[in-house]
């Protein structure tokens, strides 16, 4: 169940859709929303005070709108945004953290990652990055399956988040040196790789705790990028769920290249769940 939703807003238009999606989810699940804004602690004290007041007024207006649940709570804090949001998510025991798409900062992002990436590394709660306009509940969900506990956690969360949506899955299998081994990518040349991958998928599917309602994927002999793009087109998904593999808490490679790419340039709303 999605009972408590934390929405981290930077008061920009990028956060509007995140707030709208949080309101829609709260209405659908009968949950509570916590609207949060963090003022950077490095700013001068007078600026911090002014920004805290403005944030309270803006978020208060949102909370008083006719669509927001009556129990909507406003939280304005001062501190490091990533650490403060992560600490608040744990303290409030939220089921979901909702964010808007990030503002591209090419030079800074190259070295430190986007705010969303840093938040996913710091959070131990599911994170929803809202990219698309909110017209109603999610209708089609795509889940990436990589035989890991994190992909099951992502699938389980997606099923809870969008209980009425159509759910599809995909499982990509990398064929090493495909240009040399299976140059024309014929079914016959790819058959040994597909057979081996299908056997591993079958064994894992029989032994893992598969969430009810999560369909078993077909094996796709392609890169994860190509398999994802094809599955998105085929299913018209408005939500893509994937698991982030946990390693060291501050590891720059925590999320993996594909997950980082999805966060930086999402093609739909993106649900990231740590395993």
Buried (B, 14 or more C-beta within 10 A) or exposed (E): EBEBBBBBBBBEEBBBBBBBBBBBBBBBBEBBBBBBBBBEEEEEEEEBEEBBEBBBEBBEEBBEEEEBBEEBBBBBBBBBBBBBBBBBBEEBEBBBBBBBBBEEEEEEBEEEBBBBBBBBBBBEBBBBBBBBEBEEBBBBBBBBBBBBBBBBBBBBBBBBBBBEBBBBBBBBBEBEEBEEEBEEEEEEBBEEBBEEBBEBBEEBBEEEEBBEEBEEBEBBBBBBEEBBEBBBEEBEBBBBBBBBBBEEEEEEEBBBEBBBBBBBEBBBBBBBBBE
